[in-house]
């Protein structure tokens, strides 16, 4: 889950770590820091900080206003945005036609369509 530390933000951390995690074949975490979830992961992928990626953000959960977060520096080392990690995974899994744009192109598409184009055909 993007933006969620599944170990220390769940109501019963012990149940997650003792009953859920041992049954998973693979745990991959994308994070900036060695969080409690990252300590339980098989792989930790280095995610870019908010300074290193362009994104749309919601300031709070109490309203629907969006803020444009603009990249101010290139990602360091091997860090990638959460979106880039998901897009590259989607491409490797054979869904490249859905992940063929830049982050900025997807943001522009979201902002110019009242209804996302993938829902217009539903």
Residue frames relative to the residue before (quaternion, step in Angstrom):
aa qw qx qy qz dx dy dz
X 1.0000 0.0000 0.0000 0.0000 0.00 0.00 0.00
X 0.4315 -0.7103 0.5003 0.2428 3.53 -0.77 1.02
X 0.8391 0.1657 -0.1400 0.4989 3.56 -0.88 0.97
X 0.6768 0.4560 -0.2808 0.5052 3.57 1.19 0.41
X 0.2318 -0.7400 0.6161 0.1380 3.56 -0.88 0.96
X 0.2963 -0.8284 0.4462 0.1640 3.57 -0.01 1.32
X 0.6369 0.5167 -0.3533 0.4500 3.63 1.14 -0.29
X 0.8254 0.2605 -0.1524 0.4771 3.60 0.59 -1.00
X 0.6815 0.4636 -0.3132 0.4718 3.62 1.20 0.07
X 0.5336 0.5938 -0.4232 0.4284 3.58 1.23 0.24
X 0.6260 -0.5782 0.3616 0.3782 3.59 -1.08 0.61
X 0.7987 0.1476 -0.0710 0.5790 3.61 1.00 -0.73
X 0.2272 -0.8259 0.5050 0.1064 3.56 0.20 1.32
X 0.6466 0.5335 -0.3318 0.4327 3.59 0.92 -0.79
X 0.6447 0.5134 -0.3274 0.4621 3.58 0.98 -0.75
X 0.6283 0.5334 -0.3276 0.4621 3.57 1.03 -0.83
X 0.7471 0.4257 -0.2309 0.4553 3.58 0.77 -1.04
X 0.7407 0.4152 -0.2353 0.4729 3.61 1.05 -0.64
X 0.7923 0.3252 -0.1615 0.4903 3.60 1.03 -0.73
X 0.7295 0.4200 -0.2431 0.4819 3.59 1.03 -0.71
X 0.7198 0.4934 -0.2722 0.4054 3.58 0.58 -1.15
X 0.6547 0.5201 -0.3506 0.4218 3.66 0.87 -0.72
X 0.6824 0.4915 -0.2857 0.4595 3.61 1.19 -0.44
X 0.5833 0.5750 -0.3762 0.4332 3.60 1.25 -0.11
X 0.4584 -0.6942 0.4875 0.2651 3.55 -0.96 0.88
X 0.8110 0.0213 0.0506 0.5825 3.55 1.01 -0.80
X 0.0637 -0.7727 0.6310 0.0253 3.56 -0.98 0.89
X 0.0316 -0.7800 0.6243 -0.0279 3.55 -0.74 1.15
X 0.0780 -0.7896 0.6086 0.0072 3.56 -0.88 0.99
X 0.1852 -0.7393 0.6371 0.1154 3.56 -1.06 0.82
X 0.2529 0.7868 -0.5233 0.2077 3.58 -0.48 1.12
X 0.5304 -0.6150 0.4939 0.3106 3.51 -1.36 0.37
X 0.8005 0.2377 -0.0640 0.5465 3.53 1.09 -0.82
X 0.5347 -0.5762 0.4900 0.3768 3.55 -1.29 0.18
X 0.0553 -0.8247 0.5614 -0.0396 3.54 0.19 1.37
X 0.6889 -0.4429 0.3373 0.4641 3.61 -1.21 0.10
X 0.6474 0.5019 -0.3311 0.4684 3.62 0.98 -0.73
X 0.6412 0.5331 -0.3264 0.4451 3.58 0.96 -0.81
X 0.6212 0.5545 -0.3424 0.4352 3.59 1.06 -0.66
X 0.7031 0.4332 -0.2565 0.5021 3.59 1.17 -0.54
X 0.5504 0.6558 -0.3762 0.3542 3.61 1.26 -0.21
X 0.4756 -0.6248 0.5386 0.3055 3.51 -1.28 0.52
X 0.7794 0.0742 -0.0195 0.6218 3.55 1.14 -0.77
X 0.1265 -0.7535 0.6399 0.0819 3.55 -1.11 0.75
X 0.1783 -0.7891 0.5830 0.0754 3.56 -0.60 1.18
X 0.4275 -0.7228 0.4799 0.2540 3.59 -0.87 0.90
X 0.1679 -0.7987 0.5733 0.0716 3.55 -0.48 1.20
X 0.5251 -0.6384 0.4704 0.3090 3.55 -1.15 0.68
X 0.4844 -0.6390 0.5097 0.3119 3.56 -1.18 0.57
X 0.6711 -0.4957 0.3521 0.4242 3.57 -1.25 0.18
X 0.5799 0.5627 -0.3802 0.4500 3.61 1.21 -0.25
X 0.7403 0.4586 -0.1980 0.4499 3.57 1.19 -0.63
X 0.7783 0.2636 -0.1816 0.5402 3.62 1.17 0.15
X 0.4009 -0.6714 0.5717 0.2483 3.52 -1.27 0.57
X 0.1271 0.7993 -0.5703 0.1406 3.55 -0.84 0.97
X 0.3888 -0.6416 0.5870 0.3042 3.53 -1.36 0.10
X 0.0807 -0.8095 0.5815 0.0046 3.55 -0.85 0.99
X 0.3102 -0.6862 0.6220 0.2143 3.50 -1.26 0.56
X 0.4460 -0.7247 0.4559 0.2607 3.57 -0.66 1.10
X 0.7773 -0.0547 0.0436 0.6253 3.58 1.00 -0.83
X 0.5660 -0.5985 0.4430 0.3539 3.55 -1.28 0.19
X 0.5978 0.6161 -0.3381 0.3856 3.59 1.30 -0.12
X 0.7751 0.1775 -0.1466 0.5885 3.60 1.22 -0.03
X 0.4837 -0.6906 0.4688 0.2632 3.56 -1.27 0.26
X 0.3526 0.7345 -0.5087 0.2783 3.61 1.13 0.48
X 0.2325 -0.7625 0.5900 0.1280 3.53 -1.07 0.80
X 0.1686 -0.7480 0.6311 0.1174 3.53 -1.20 0.60
X 0.3466 -0.7080 0.5727 0.2249 3.54 -1.05 0.79
X 0.1666 -0.7643 0.6198 0.0632 3.52 -0.71 1.13
X 0.1435 -0.8286 0.5385 0.0528 3.58 -0.43 1.18
X 0.5144 -0.6441 0.4800 0.3001 3.52 -1.03 0.88
X 0.1655 -0.7988 0.5728 0.0802 3.58 -0.92 0.91
X 0.7880 0.0781 -0.0734 0.6062 3.59 1.26 -0.17
X 0.5645 -0.5869 0.4541 0.3615 3.55 -1.22 0.46
X 0.5773 -0.5885 0.4239 0.3752 3.60 -1.07 0.65
X 0.4196 -0.7111 0.5141 0.2325 3.54 -1.01 0.85
X 0.8577 0.1107 -0.0982 0.4924 3.51 -1.23 0.67
X 0.7812 -0.3126 0.2352 0.4865 3.61 -0.73 -1.00
X 0.3498 0.7575 -0.4864 0.2595 3.60 1.24 0.29
X 0.0416 -0.7670 0.6402 0.0134 3.54 -1.19 0.74
X 0.5716 -0.5692 0.4511 0.3818 3.55 -1.20 0.46
X 0.6470 -0.4970 0.3950 0.4223 3.56 -1.24 0.39
X 0.6525 0.5185 -0.3198 0.4507 3.57 0.96 -0.84
X 0.6511 0.5139 -0.3193 0.4583 3.61 0.92 -0.87
X 0.6303 0.5211 -0.3342 0.4686 3.59 0.98 -0.80
X 0.6786 0.4799 -0.2882 0.4756 3.60 0.88 -0.94
X 0.6565 0.5168 -0.3132 0.4515 3.60 0.95 -0.87
X 0.6765 0.4787 -0.3030 0.4706 3.59 0.88 -0.84
X 0.6177 0.5176 -0.3407 0.4842 3.58 1.07 -0.65
X 0.6459 0.5219 -0.3117 0.4618 3.60 0.96 -0.87
X 0.6425 0.5126 -0.3169 0.4734 3.58 1.01 -0.79
X 0.6706 0.4991 -0.2993 0.4600 3.60 0.91 -0.90
X 0.6916 0.4635 -0.2718 0.4827 3.58 1.14 -0.63
X 0.6244 -0.5909 0.3228 0.3961 3.59 1.27 0.17
X 0.5957 0.5606 -0.3702 0.4403 3.59 1.21 0.35
X 0.1469 0.8587 -0.4783 0.1108 3.55 1.14 0.68
X 0.6170 0.5657 -0.3570 0.4145 3.60 1.06 -0.64
X 0.6748 0.4665 -0.2913 0.4921 3.61 1.21 -0.36
X 0.7465 0.3285 -0.1730 0.5522 3.57 1.29 -0.28
X 0.3832 0.7587 -0.4408 0.2886 3.56 0.92 0.93
X 0.6428 0.4925 -0.3282 0.4863 3.60 1.22 0.37
X 0.5533 -0.5763 0.4717 0.3731 3.53 -1.30 0.22
X 0.6794 -0.4558 0.3670 0.4426 3.57 -1.27 0.22
X 0.6667 0.5174 -0.2959 0.4474 3.57 0.92 -0.94
X 0.6424 0.5198 -0.3250 0.4599 3.61 1.01 -0.77
X 0.6532 0.4943 -0.3190 0.4767 3.60 0.99 -0.73
X 0.6251 0.5229 -0.3402 0.4692 3.59 1.00 -0.75
X 0.6443 0.5148 -0.3143 0.4702 3.58 0.94 -0.90
X 0.6470 0.5161 -0.3141 0.4652 3.60 0.96 -0.83
X 0.6573 0.5064 -0.3100 0.4641 3.59 0.93 -0.84
X 0.7148 0.4669 -0.2571 0.4528 3.58 0.94 -0.87
X 0.7130 0.4513 -0.2683 0.4647 3.62 1.12 -0.48
X 0.7050 0.4009 -0.2622 0.5229 3.61 1.22 -0.16
X 0.3897 -0.6960 0.5500 0.2476 3.56 -0.83 0.99
X 0.7442 0.1782 -0.1073 0.6348 3.54 1.11 -0.76
X 0.4790 -0.6712 0.4687 0.3167 3.61 -0.69 0.96
X 0.5788 -0.6334 0.3827 0.3425 3.62 -0.90 0.88
X 0.6493 0.5217 -0.3401 0.4365 3.60 1.03 -0.61
X 0.6730 0.4634 -0.3056 0.4888 3.64 1.22 -0.29
X 0.5115 0.6636 -0.4195 0.3492 3.61 1.19 -0.36
X 0.7101 0.4549 -0.2614 0.4696 3.57 1.05 -0.73
X 0.5455 0.6356 -0.4046 0.3671 3.62 1.20 -0.15
